[in-house]
Amino acid sequence: MFKNIIFDWSGVVKDALPQSIWVVTKMMQELGGKEIPLAEFQENWVQPYMKFWNKYFPNLDLETEQKMYHETLAREDCPKTGACPGMAELIKALKNNGLFLAVVSSDHPRTLLPEIMEYDLENVFNEVVTNVYDKTEGAKGIIEKSHLKKEETVIIGDSNHEVEIGKHLGIKTIAVTWGFSTEKNLKALNPDYLVHNVKELEKILLK
C-alpha cells in the first residue's frame, strides 16, 4: 500500500471540467478564436497549460494568459463547481489510515484554499503547493522536504503532466479518466494505474 499520495487538484479532486470549458470558451472568444467543443478540448489538453494555448495562439504569452484566466474566472456568471463525487470522502478515509497527503496544483490559492474548506478537507493535507506553472519542482519539493520514500509514493493526475512528473521523479503514477484528458491519451502515457471511478481508486489506495 502507498504511504504517500500527491494529488493534482482540478480534474482529480475538484470537478473543474464544466467550469474550465466555460472559461476557455470565453478566453477563446476574447482572443478572436472559435468556441472549442468538449471533445476537442479533452483531446488537445496538455500541461504545462501554455502548451495547450500555444496550439491555438502561438504568440500568447504566460503573463497574458494568466491575467485573462483569472479575470474570466472571477466573472459573476462563471459557473460554480464542487468536489468530484466521492473524492472528499476517500481523501478523509486515507487520512484516517495515517497516509501522508499532499496537493500540487497550478490553481491559485485564492480559489484552491477556500475549496479545501468547502470540501471539509481542512487540516487533512500535510502539504499544499499552489499556483505552480510546472508542477515538477512542486512535487519534487514535497518529496524532499518530507523525506518521502519514492517507492512508497504515488502522484495522481488527469493529464500528461502528472504521469510525466511521476516517471521523472521515480514515483508511481495514477491517471484518472474523469478529468481534462481523454482515456486514449492517458493510456498512451503508460501510467502505472488507469482508473475510471473513485471505487477503482479506493481499491488501489486502501488495499
Secondary structure, 3 states (H helix, E strand, C coil): CCCEEEECCECCCECCHHHHHHHHHHHHHHCCCCCCCHHHHHHHCCCCCHHHHHHHCCCCCHHHHHHHHHHHHCCCCCCCCCECCCHHHHHHHHHHCCCEEEEECCCCHHHHHHHHHHCCCCCCCCEEECCCCCHHHHHHHHHHHCCCCHHHEEEEECCHHHHHHHHHHCCEEEEECCCCCCHHHHHHCCCCEEECCHHHHHHHHCC
